[in-house]
């Protein structure tokens, strides 16, 4: 087993959302979950892509698929995690020795992801994915965010670029920074609804927003950057975005997104922070 640590979406050295990339790791799901709990961070396991026609290959899979990515949080397995994808992409580009685009697919849903790199910035090309069609109780956001008098700035929406998020717009950064959500309730509701947590966000300027992601059971594990939410927000707002995140964790992050036809590019800086 080889384990590599990267900081993703950071605005500068030492900043960003950390992820562990694991090569040649045990394929047992329980072992993978235990490793993520032991390390206390998101892990992405790089598995070989099955050959076309193999029983494990996704329908329509091609030989050009470089790897299969399996995302595991300390408390659950995830269909997609963008910052972990960027970390895996950086390692794959290092192994390849060039910036030629790569295609990978996700382990849980077989979603193809096209990866590209420009300097220190790595990007993932995504498309809109099916999301649960939910009838949301008007009082639900206030309960999830444990803010009884909460008035959202727009209607809550569930959108997905591979991992569905409940998007909750609050009026200004002061509200966003002060949130102390009910993480246990978010976990239970998300599991029942088929949604991967909720993303609270606010507008801060032309083409710029700030957000916080809530899908871990422990406050200390709050994400410093959430690329799938940035991609979903880009679809919601219909424009390129600069998404700032990480003020609550002390790791300033900047996610850049761009609309490209029916697709969304989500990316940012990736730096190696260690290896074990």
Number of C-alpha atoms within 10 A of each C-alpha: 8 10 16 18 21 25 26 35 36 25 17 15 12 16 22 29 27 27 28 25 28 23 17 12 16 14 11 8 12 10 12 23 19 15 20 23 17 10 13 16 20 27 32 29 25 25 19 14 22 18 15 16 12 11 9 12 15 20 11 8 18 15 12 12 19 17 22 24 30 27 26 26 24 21 18 13 19 19 18 26 25 25 33 29 30 31 28 29 28 27 20 19 18 11 9 11 9 10 16 11 13 19 19 24 21 23 22 14 14 16 19 19 21 16 26 21 22 11 8 11 17 25 28 25 21 24 21 15 13 13 17 13 11 11 7 13 8 11 12 13 24 17 16 21 20 16 16 11 9 15 14 16 14 12 11 18 19 22 25 24 27 27 22 26 29 24 24 23 22 19 17 14 15 10 14 18 15 10 14 13 17 17 20 14 15 24 21 11 16 18 12 9 14 15 22 27 24 26 22 24 28 23 17 14 9 8 13 16 19 25 27 25 22 26 23 20 16 12 15 10 16 19 23 27 30 28 28 24 32 32 33 28 26 24 21 14 10 12 13 21 22 20 28 25 28 24 15 18 17 11 21 20 26 27 27 23 24 20 19 12 7 9 15 25 23 28 28 25 28 31 22 17 16 11 11 8
